[in-house]
Amino acid sequence: MKMYKYCILVLLLYGCNNPTSSEIPDGGSGGNLTQYSSNIYSVNSGTHIEYVTIDWATYTEPGFIEYILTNQNNENIVTLTDINESHYNIDMPIANFQKIYLNIESESNTIQDSIEIFTRDIKPITNFDALPDNDDWSTLLEWTQSNEIDSIFLNYTVYRLNTLDYNQFNDLESCNCEITVLNDQSTTSYTDDGDFNLGEEYFYVVETNTIQGYGRTSIIQSNLASIDYSCSPIINEDPQMTNASKMEYNKITLNWTHNLNEVQFYEVQIWRSESSDINPLNETLLTTITDYSRTEFSDSYNIGDGTAWFYKIKLIDMHGNEYVTETIMGNSHP
């Protein structure tokens, strides 16, 4: 959606002068300057668990030397000397975010552009619930199956503890609390009929595992539905703390803060829509962030120039309690 009033304001501010951009002119003779823009982008950021592909426009001016890709730690990823190269697969850890820099070296100058890319986490089960049977004091666990890719799915592992000790759930290999393994991805329930004490509370998680050795747990559920556990998730909606950028080229950066610590946090979801009339929660889920300390996201997915996008940020705690922000508007530079 074009922000026409905003564009008029920009024109008034800049007049006939071009604003600073990532396009760097290649020095030519006679004062004729040719502009080149790398237009770096990724069509699959957040799609895979171990790599991201980035693409860019091939350099078209004389004097090309090489393309150099580096990461945010200034470590060289690859050097490409073929001018026709225009994409590269970057291996990354699971659920990882990285800023990648593209340097185009020519005889006359160096052009740099950058993009933030990310891999996704494993897709867990959702809509998890634990329903006690008061007749025999068993517990029926129900959920919606994981949407993980069939070819990499390994199993579900169900864990039970009789104490709400987050540290034990954070170390499932040492908790000695595994109760079953389910190999069918389409499984959506399990009855725990273990040796229970009447009225005793138990806590459950279901972990989705892949053949690569990765796993992602569900939220924590209790078999006593009458007890409401809440970490009271809150995102600070002060515009100084939670906002979306207005003047970046081909991207919009969101920032936020929340009140959960590492053991209370489950995930943050970033949702986007193209109109203020559409609830972002009904449109595009851009990413799911499972690192509690990460409070920034750079959206470069089909952003375009001079365009407004509308976002909502959803914070979820370890028991599935949610907090959703009001709609946040961001603009890319015209």
KETOR-400945 format. One record per residue (C-alpha): x, y, z; residue in one letter. Coordinates in steps of 0.02 Angstrom, whole numbers, plus 32768, in hexadecimal, padded with zeros to 4 digits. Layout:
# residues N
NODE  east  north    up  type
NODE     X      Y     Z     a
...
***
This chain:
# residues 334
NODE  east  north    up  type
NODE  8000   8000  8000     m
NODE  804C   80A6  7FCC     k
NODE  8056   812C  804F     m
NODE  8036   81C2  7FDC     y
NODE  8038   8248  8063     k
NODE  80DB   81FF  80A3     y
NODE  8128   8201  7FF5     c
NODE  80F7   82B8  7FDC     i
NODE  814C   82E3  8080     l
NODE  81EB   828A  8048     v
NODE  81EB   82EB  7FA5     l
NODE  81D9   838E  8002     l
NODE  8268   8361  8075     l
NODE  82E1   832A  7FF0     y
NODE  82AC   8398  7F5E     g
NODE  8309   8369  7EC1     c
NODE  839A   8317  7F1C     n
NODE  839F   825A  7F22     n
NODE  83A1   8216  7FD5     p
NODE  8433   81AA  800A     t
NODE  841A   80F7  7FCD     s
NODE  8474   8051  7FC6     s
NODE  8493   806F  7F0D     e
NODE  8548   80A4  7EF6     i
NODE  8577   80F4  7E4F     p
NODE  8601   80A6  7DEB     d
NODE  867F   812B  7DBB     g
NODE  867D   8144  7D00     g
NODE  86D4   81BB  7C8B     s
NODE  868F   8265  7C59     g
NODE  8622   826E  7CF4     g
NODE  85A7   81EA  7CB6     n
NODE  8581   8185  7D51     l
NODE  852C   80DC  7D44     t
NODE  84D1   809C  7DDD     q
NODE  84D1   7FE6  7E11     y
NODE  8465   7F9C  7E9A     s
NODE  8481   7EEC  7EDA     s
NODE  83C8   7ED5  7F0B     n
NODE  83FD   7E4D  7F84     i
NODE  836C   7DE0  7FBB     y
NODE  833A   7D32  7FF4     s
NODE  829F   7CD1  7FC0     v
NODE  82B6   7C45  803F     n
NODE  82F0   7C99  80DF     s
NODE  8297   7C40  816D     g
NODE  8265   7BAD  80FF     t
NODE  82F0   7B31  8126     h
NODE  8342   7AFB  81C9     i
NODE  83F8   7AF8  8190     e
NODE  8413   7B70  80FF     y
NODE  83D6   7C0E  80A9     v
NODE  83EC   7C42  7FF3     t
NODE  8413   7CF6  7FC9     i
NODE  8409   7D45  7F1C     d
NODE  8447   7DE7  7ED3     w
NODE  8451   7E43  7E2D     a
NODE  84EC   7E19  7DC8     t
NODE  8568   7EA7  7DB5     y
NODE  855D   7EF2  7D07     t
NODE  85E7   7F75  7D03     e
NODE  869D   7F64  7CC7     p
NODE  8729   7F3E  7D40     g
NODE  86D5   7EB4  7DA7     f
NODE  874A   7E56  7E1C     i
NODE  86E2   7DEB  7E94     e
NODE  864A   7DD6  7F05     y
NODE  8671   7DBA  7FBE     i
NODE  85F3   7D7B  803D     l
NODE  8618   7D97  80F6     t
NODE  85B4   7D82  8195     n
NODE  8592   7DF8  8225     q
NODE  8634   7DC1  8279     n
NODE  8696   7DFA  81E0     n
NODE  86BE   7D45  81B4     e
NODE  86CF   7D1A  80FD     n
NODE  8649   7CA3  80BD     i
NODE  867B   7C98  8007     v
NODE  86D5   7CF9  7F7D     t
NODE  868D   7CE9  7ECD     l
NODE  86F1   7D23  7E36     t
NODE  866E   7CF8  7DB1     d
NODE  8610   7D99  7D87     i
NODE  8577   7D31  7D56     n
NODE  8563   7CE6  7E04     e
NODE  84C5   7D2A  7E54     s
NODE  8494   7CB5  7EE1     h
NODE  84E0   7C4E  7F6D     y
NODE  84A4   7BD2  7FF0     n
NODE  84DF   7C02  809E     i
NODE  84E8   7B77  8120     d
NODE  84A9   7BB0  81CA     m
NODE  8479   7B63  8272     p
NODE  83C3   7B3D  8293     i
NODE  8355   7BCE  82D1     a
NODE  83E2   7C48  82B0     n
NODE  83E4   7CFD  8273     f
NODE  8477   7D49  8219     q
NODE  849E   7DEB  81BE     k
NODE  84F7   7DC8  811B     i
NODE  8560   7E48  80BD     y
NODE  857B   7E45  8002     l
NODE  8614   7EA4  7FC3     n
NODE  8628   7EBF  7F09     i
NODE  86DE   7EE7  7EE4     e
NODE  8709   7F41  7E43     s
NODE  87A2   7F9D  7E04     e
NODE  8754   8045  7E30     s
NODE  86F6   8028  7ED2     n
NODE  86A5   7FB1  7F4F     t
NODE  85E8   7FA3  7F5B     i
NODE  859C   7F59  7FFA     q
NODE  84EC   7F20  8021     d
NODE  84A6   7EB3  80AB     s
NODE  8411   7E49  80DB     i
NODE  83D8   7DF0  8179     e
NODE  83AC   7D3A  815B     i
NODE  8371   7CB0  81CF     f
NODE  8351   7BF7  81DC     t
NODE  82B6   7BB2  822F     r
NODE  82A1   7B43  82C7     d
NODE  824C   7A99  82C7     i
NODE  818F   7AA4  82B9     k
NODE  8144   7A67  835E     p
NODE  809A   7A1F  8382     i
NODE  8016   7AA3  83A7     t
NODE  7F71   7AB0  8407     n
NODE  7FB8   7A3F  848F     f
NODE  7F44   7A0E  851E     d
NODE  7F46   7995  85B1     a
NODE  7E9C   7952  85E8     l
NODE  7E8E   78E9  8688     p
NODE  7E18   7856  8699     d
NODE  7DD8   785B  874B     n
NODE  7D9B   77A5  8745     d
NODE  7E46   7755  8732     d
NODE  7EB1   77F2  8744     w
NODE  7F01   77DD  869A     s
NODE  7F28   7873  862D     t
NODE  7EF8   7886  8577     l
NODE  7F75   78F0  8518     l
NODE  7F34   793E  8477     e
NODE  7F85   79AF  83F5     w
NODE  7F8A   79E5  8340     t
NODE  8015   798A  82E5     q
NODE  80B7   79DE  82B6     s
NODE  80C1   7A29  8208     n
NODE  8177   79F6  81F9     e
NODE  81AF   79B2  8151     i
NODE  8182   78F9  8148     d
NODE  822C   78C5  8105     s
NODE  828B   7909  819C     i
NODE  820D   78DC  8225     f
NODE  824E   7858  829F     l
NODE  81D6   784B  8332     n
NODE  817A   789D  83C2     y
NODE  81BF   7883  8471     t
NODE  8149   789F  8504     v
NODE  818F   78D8  85AC     y
NODE  813C   78E4  8657     r
NODE  8174   7935  86FA     l
NODE  811B   7941  87A2     n
NODE  816C   79E8  87C7     t
NODE  8167   7A8A  8766     l
NODE  8223   7A9A  8758     d
NODE  824B   7AF5  86B7     y
NODE  8302   7AC7  86C4     n
NODE  82D8   7A0F  86B4     q
NODE  826F   7A2E  8619     f
NODE  8302   7A8F  85D1     n
NODE  836F   79F4  85E3     d
NODE  8303   7965  85A5     l
NODE  8397   78F1  858B     e
NODE  83BB   78F2  8646     s
NODE  830D   7904  8692     c
NODE  82E6   7849  8691     n
NODE  8232   7877  8669     c
NODE  8212   782B  85BD     e
NODE  8173   77C3  85BA     i
NODE  815D   7791  8503     t
NODE  8199   77A7  844F     v
NODE  811C   77B5  83C0     l
NODE  815D   7795  8310     n
NODE  80C3   77C6  82AA     d
NODE  80C0   787F  8280     q
NODE  8003   787D  826B     s
NODE  7FEC   7847  8321     t
NODE  7F87   78CB  837E     t
NODE  7F68   787C  842A     s
NODE  7FB1   780E  84B0     y
NODE  7F66   77C9  8552     t
NODE  7FDB   77CC  85E6     d
NODE  7F9C   7747  865E     d
NODE  8036   773D  86CC     g
NODE  803D   7722  8788     d
NODE  7FE7   77C0  87C4     f
NODE  7FBB   77FD  8870     n
NODE  7F0A   783D  8877     l
NODE  7F05   78FB  886A     g
NODE  7FBE   790D  8845     e
NODE  7FF0   7989  87BF     e
NODE  805E   795A  872C     y
NODE  80AC   79C4  86A3     f
NODE  80C7   798E  85EF     y
NODE  8125   79C2  8553     v
NODE  812B   796E  84A9     v
NODE  81CB   797F  8445     e
NODE  81CB   7976  8386     t
NODE  826E   7926  834A     n
NODE  82C2   791C  829F     t
NODE  833A   78A4  824E     i
NODE  83C4   7928  8258     q
NODE  83BC   7921  8316     g
NODE  835B   79C3  832F     y
NODE  82C6   79D5  83A4     g
NODE  8245   7A56  83D9     r
NODE  81D5   7A43  8471     t
NODE  8121   7A76  8482     s
NODE  80DF   7AEB  8507     i
NODE  80D1   7AA3  85B7     i
NODE  8026   7A5F  85E6     q
NODE  7FE1   7A29  8690     s
NODE  7F65   799C  86AE     n
NODE  7F08   7A0D  872A     l
NODE  7EA7   7A80  86B8     a
NODE  7E64   7AE3  874D     s
NODE  7F12   7B2A  876E     i
NODE  7F3F   7BC0  8703     d
NODE  7FF9   7BD5  86EB     y
NODE  802A   7C78  869B     s
NODE  80CC   7CD6  868A     c
NODE  8060   7D6D  8659     s
NODE  80B9   7D8D  85B4     p
NODE  80C1   7E45  8588     i
NODE  8110   7EA7  84F9     i
NODE  8137   7F5B  8523     n
NODE  80D1   7FBE  84A5     e
NODE  8123   8065  84C9     d
NODE  814E   80A7  8419     p
NODE  81FF   80C5  8457     q
NODE  8210   800B  8480     m
NODE  81A3   7FB2  83FE     t
NODE  81A6   7FFA  834F     n
NODE  81C4   7FDF  8296     a
NODE  823F   8044  822F     s
NODE  8206   80C7  81B1     k
NODE  829A   80F4  8140     m
NODE  8300   8058  8113     e
NODE  831B   801D  8061     y
NODE  82C3   7F7A  8032     n
NODE  82A6   7F47  80E6     k
NODE  824A   7F71  8187     i
NODE  8298   7F4E  8230     t
NODE  822C   7F27  82C7     l
NODE  8265   7F3C  837B     n
NODE  820E   7F06  841B     w
NODE  8228   7EDB  84D2     t
NODE  81CF   7E5B  853F     h
NODE  81CA   7E25  85F4     n
NODE  81F0   7D69  85EA     l
NODE  8292   7D17  861E     n
NODE  82E7   7C86  85C6     e
NODE  8286   7BFC  861F     v
NODE  81DC   7C52  8612     q
NODE  81EC   7C7D  8559     f
NODE  81A9   7C0B  84D0     y
NODE  81A9   7C71  842F     e
NODE  8187   7D16  83D5     v
NODE  8126   7D17  8332     q
NODE  8130   7DA7  82B4     i
NODE  8093   7DBD  8248     w
NODE  807B   7E35  81B5     r
NODE  7FF0   7E78  8147     s
NODE  7FF0   7EF1  80B4     e
NODE  7F5D   7F5A  80EF     s
NODE  7F26   7FAE  8190     s
NODE  7E7B   7F60  8171     d
NODE  7EC1   7EAF  817D     i
NODE  7EF1   7E61  8223     n
NODE  7FA7   7E27  820E     p
NODE  7F7A   7D88  826F     l
NODE  7F0C   7D59  81DB     n
NODE  7F96   7D75  815C     e
NODE  804F   7D45  8158     t
NODE  80B6   7CF6  81E3     l
NODE  8164   7D38  81BA     l
NODE  81C7   7CDF  823F     t
NODE  81C1   7C84  82E5     t
NODE  824E   7CB6  835B     i
NODE  8281   7C3A  83E2     t
NODE  8312   7C9D  842C     d
NODE  82CC   7D00  84BF     y
NODE  8359   7D80  84B6     s
NODE  8336   7DB0  8402     r
NODE  82CB   7E4E  83FC     t
NODE  82E7   7E88  8349     e
NODE  82B3   7E4A  829E     f
NODE  82DD   7E90  81F2     s
NODE  8252   7E6F  8174     d
NODE  8291   7E6F  80C0     s
NODE  8211   7DF8  8076     y
NODE  81C8   7E4C  7FDA     n
NODE  81CE   7EF5  8032     i
NODE  81E5   7F69  7F9D     g
NODE  8207   8024  7FA4     d
NODE  8196   80A7  7FF1     g
NODE  811C   8026  8032     t
NODE  80C1   8016  80D8     a
NODE  80AC   7F6D  812E     w
NODE  804C   7F43  81CC     f
NODE  8088   7ECF  8256     y
NODE  8053   7E7A  82F6     k
NODE  80CB   7E26  836E     i
NODE  808D   7D90  83D2     k
NODE  80E9   7D5B  8471     l
NODE  80C7   7CAC  84B7     i
NODE  8101   7C69  8560     d
NODE  812C   7BB5  858C     m
NODE  8077   7B8F  85BD     h
NODE  802E   7BD2  851C     g
NODE  7FF1   7C79  8561     n
NODE  7FF8   7D01  84DC     e
NODE  800D   7DBC  84CB     y
NODE  7FED   7E10  8423     v
NODE  801D   7EC4  83FE     t
NODE  7FB1   7F44  83A7     e
NODE  7FD6   7F5A  82EE     t
NODE  807F   7FAA  82CC     i
NODE  809E   8006  8228     m
NODE  8146   800E  81D1     g
NODE  817F   805E  812E     n
NODE  820C   803B  80B6     s
NODE  826B   80CE  806B     h
NODE  821B   8111  7FCA     p
***
